[in-house]
Every structure is written in structure tokens, then in C-alpha cells.
Amino acid sequence: MTQTIEERRAIERQVIQRVITDALADPTLYLSAEGVAPTRDATVLLDEIFSVDEARLYYHRNGKPTAYGWVFFVLGASGWDVIADHTTNIEALLAGANALAESLEG
């Protein structure tokens, strides 16, 4: 079955939202993207990520400017594979999103 652009983007959004939601469940974590200062505002982050084809989401402790980890998203493929790369120190934070992505593969 051929996937529509809308279906792919909906899958990407689910996975990326899960990444952000799981990170922000930790009250000490802030996230940033290109052109976005460290924030806990998921809407700002999603808007920035979906305005480009590739985006890096950075993890910050207590809003500090220096990131300690990142996840790299590449949009436009199958949707479930939107997480293209990440630093190994945030694997536990990505476990839910990776499980969701696997369940959406197909």
C-alpha cells in the first residue's frame, strides 16, 4: 500500500512528539533546535522541526546553553524512520519513541 504524504507526516509527528514528551517528563531537561533557545515549549520545537527537512534536537540540563546530547531527525522518508541518529547517552530517553517507531513500521 502506498503511503500518502499526510500519512507519513502524521507518523513523523507521532514519533517526534514522543521524543519531546519523554524528554520533557524530566523537569530538569530543556530542548533546543536550530534557532530556538533551550525551552520546555513543545509547540515551538515541533514548529521548528517541521519547518525543515533535517533537524537536530539538543538536550540541555536546567536550561544551560551547552547541550549534553542530541537526536537527529530526517523527515520525508517513511515516517517511522524519522530518527536518523542520536548520541548514545540519551538512548534511555528515546526508548519509548523507538518502540513507537517500530510499531508504526510497515
C-alpha positions in Angstrom: 0.0 0.0 0.0 1.3 3.4 -1.0 1.7 5.9 1.8 0.4 9.5 1.3 2.4 12.5 2.4 -0.2 13.2 5.1 0.2 9.7 6.5 4.0 9.9 6.5 3.9 13.3 8.2 1.4 12.0 10.8 3.8 9.2 11.7 6.8 11.5 11.9 4.8 13.8 14.2 3.8 10.9 16.5 7.5 9.8 16.8 8.9 13.3 17.3 6.2 14.2 19.8 7.1 11.1 21.8 10.7 12.1 21.8 9.8 15.6 23.1 7.2 14.4 25.6 9.6 11.8 27.1 12.4 14.3 27.4 10.2 16.9 29.0 8.9 14.4 31.5 12.2 15.1 33.3 11.7 18.6 34.9 15.4 19.4 34.6 15.5 18.9 30.8 15.2 21.6 28.2 15.4 21.2 24.5 16.5 23.3 21.6 16.6 23.2 17.9 18.3 25.4 15.3 17.3 29.0 16.0 15.4 28.0 19.2 16.9 28.7 22.7 16.6 26.0 25.3 12.9 25.7 26.1 10.2 23.4 27.5 7.7 24.5 24.9 6.9 21.5 22.7 4.9 23.6 20.2 7.9 25.8 19.5 10.1 22.8 19.0 7.7 21.0 16.7 7.1 24.1 14.6 10.8 24.5 14.1 11.4 20.8 13.3 8.6 20.6 10.8 9.8 23.8 9.0 12.9 21.9 7.6 13.8 18.6 6.1 16.5 17.8 8.7 16.7 18.9 12.3 18.8 18.3 15.3 17.1 18.4 18.7 19.6 19.3 21.6 19.2 18.2 25.2 20.1 20.6 27.9 20.2 20.3 31.7 18.5 23.1 33.6 18.4 25.3 30.6 22.2 25.6 30.3 23.4 26.7 26.9 25.8 23.7 26.4 24.0 20.6 25.1 24.9 17.2 26.5 23.1 15.2 23.8 21.1 15.3 20.6 18.8 13.5 18.3 18.9 14.0 14.5 15.7 13.8 12.5 15.4 13.4 8.8 11.9 14.0 7.5 10.5 12.7 4.2 11.3 9.0 4.1 8.8 6.5 5.6 7.9 8.4 8.8 8.7 5.7 11.3 12.4 6.1 10.5 12.5 9.8 11.3 15.1 9.3 14.0 18.3 9.1 11.9 20.9 9.3 14.6 21.5 10.3 18.2 24.1 10.4 20.9 24.3 7.2 22.9 23.9 8.9 26.3 20.2 9.6 25.6 19.2 6.1 24.5 17.1 5.6 27.6 15.2 8.8 26.8 14.5 7.6 23.3 13.3 4.1 24.2 9.6 5.0 24.0 9.9 6.8 20.7 12.0 3.9 19.2 9.3 1.4 20.4 6.6 3.5 18.9 8.5 3.8 15.6 9.0 0.1 15.4 5.2 -0.4 16.0 4.5 2.0 13.2 6.9 0.4 10.7 5.2 -1.3 7.9 
